Structure formats: structure tokens, C-alpha cells
């Protein structure tokens, strides 16, 4: 009987381990996909708005400043840049200094929450700038999907003109 329970426990642990690996891979792939879509969108929007070096949208952390610049709110973009750097530093700090884990995890999760809110706010400003009335729908869908659709929506509107220009041409 003891051998059967060990066999069952090892099988359960193996399935759980594979489940964790699959979740990890899905998260990594989704991060790569969203970063790619957001960078392409910011690069194209920067080019359309006449920025000198839109290729800088591919630089991690700096693209958050560019998100604020495209949205017309540079200070919020700078704050988002600082918050994202803080998230990165707190994660690195957790991995190197194991004595104050609660402080690092608290900082990490607070930073992720603040970053999520600020990304949604800046994206909403961009949606409002380029698609007008549908901005609220894009924002709600972005929040419901925990930010996964946000860069995809930015990618979708990357070639649009500002809504005031569109309305004035009608």
C-alpha cells in the first residue's frame, strides 16, 4: 500500500510540475508578443507624429516614456518608466538579497499594479486621440484581459490619424 501512495504522489507532483512549466512558457510567450506589438505600434506612431528616432521604441523601459509622449503626457510616461525600473530592480533585489523577501515582493506587486493602471491610462489617452468614441471599449477590453489586448489595440490603430483631423475632413 505504501508503494502505491508514493507512486500516486509522484505522478501528481509530475503533472503539477509540467503544469507550472506550461504556465511559465505561456507567460513568457505572451510577454514577447505584447512587447513586440507595443514596440511596433509606438515606432509607427512616433514616425507618424514626426519623432526623429522612432526606432527607440524597441528599447525596454524607454518605450514607456515614448508611450507617454505619444499620449501627450510626458510626466506620466516618465513616472511609468521609473515604476517599471523599480519593478525590475525589486525583482533583481529579491533574487540577490533573500533576507527581506516580503519587502521586495510587496514592492514588486505594488509596482506591477501601479504600472498596469498607468499603462491603461496612457493607452486610453492614445485611443481617445486616434479612435475617439471607441476608446472606452478598447480600454475596458484591455482591463478585462489584464492588459493583454492593450498592445494589440495600439498595434491596430498605429496607422490612424488623430480623430480631430478625421472629423475636420468630413
N, C-alpha and C positions, 0 to 999 in steps of 0.2 A: 504494500500500500504506500509506503514512503517513497518508493521509486516513481510511482505514478504521479504523486503530487509534485515532486521535483520536476518531472517531465512536463507536466501541465504548467507549472510556474515558469519554467524556462521558455516554453512556447509562447506564453503570454508576454513575457518580457521581450522576446524577439520581435513579436508583432508590434509591441509598443515602440521599440527602438526603430523599426522600419517606418512606423507612422511618424515619428519625430523627424526622421531623415527626409521623408516626403514633404512634411510641412516646411522644413528648413529650405529645401530646394524650391518649393513654390514661392516662398517669401523672397528668396534671392532673385529668382527669375522675374517676379513682379516688380522688384526694385529696379532691376536693369531696364525692364520695359518702360516703366514710368519715367525713369531718368532720361531715357532716350527720347521719348515723346516730348517731355518738357523741354529738353535742350534744343531739339529741332524746332519746336514752336517758338521758343524765346529767340533763337537765332533768326528765324524768319521774320518775327515781329520787329526785332531790333533792326533788321535790314530794311523793312518797310517803313520804319519810323526814322530812318536816316542815321542810325548809330554808326560810328566809324569802324568799330571792331565787333560785329555781331557774333563772331566765332568764339568770343569769350563766354558765351552761354554754356559751353561744354566744361568749363572749369567748376569743379564742385565747390559749393558754398558761395562762390561769386555769382552763380546763376540766381541765387536768391535775391541778391542786390539788384540784378537785372530784372527780376520779376517785379520788384518794387518800382523800378524805373519805368518799365512798360506800363504798369498800373497807374503811374503818375503819383506815386507815394514813395519817394526815395527813403525818407526816415524809417518807414515801416520795413522796407527792404533791408536796410542796414541792421535794424533790430533783429529781423529774421535771420540774417547772416550770422549775427552774434549768437543767437539762440541755437542755431544749428551747429556752430562751432562748439558751443557749450555742451551740447548733446554728445558730440564726438569726443570731446575731452573727458567728459564724465565716464563715457564707456571705456576709454583707454585707461582712465584712472582706476576704474573698477578692476580691470584686467591686471593692473600693476600693483595696486595697493589694496590688499584684501582686508585691512583692519576696519575700515569704515564703510562696509558694503551698503549699509542702509542709507547713508548719505548719498553715495553715488547712485544707487538705484532710484532714490527719491528724486534726485536732480535729473536723472535720465528720463524718468516717466513724466515729470513736470515739464521738462523741456520738449518732449515729444508732443504733449498735449498743447502747449503754447505754440509750437511750430505748426501743428495741424490747424489750429484756429487762424493763425496769421497767414498760412498758405491759402486757406479757404477765403479769407477776407481779400487778399490781394488778387486772387483768381476771380472773385466776384466783381471786383473793380474792372478787371480786364474784360470779363464777359459783358458787363454793362457798357463798356466803352465800344465793344465791337459787335455785339448782337442785340443790345437794347433790352427789350421786354423779356426775352428768353433767359436772361442772366439768372433769374431766381430759380428757374427749373434746373439749369446746369449746376447751380450751387447746391440745391437740395440733393440732387443725384450724386454729386461729389461727396457730400457729407454722409449720405446713406451707405455709400460704398467705401467708407473710411478713407477717402482721398484717392482711390484707385482710378476713378474716371476723370478726376480733375486734370491731369496732364493730357489725357486723351482728348478732352474737350478743348483744351488750349491748342492741341495739335490740329483739331478740326477747324478752328477759327483763325489759324495762323496767317492766312492769305486775305482775310476780310479787311475792308476799310472801316474806319471808325463810323459808328452809327449816325452821327450828326452829318457826315459827308453824304452818306447814303440817303438820308431823309431830305437833305437840301437838293439833291439831284432829282428827286421825284417831282 
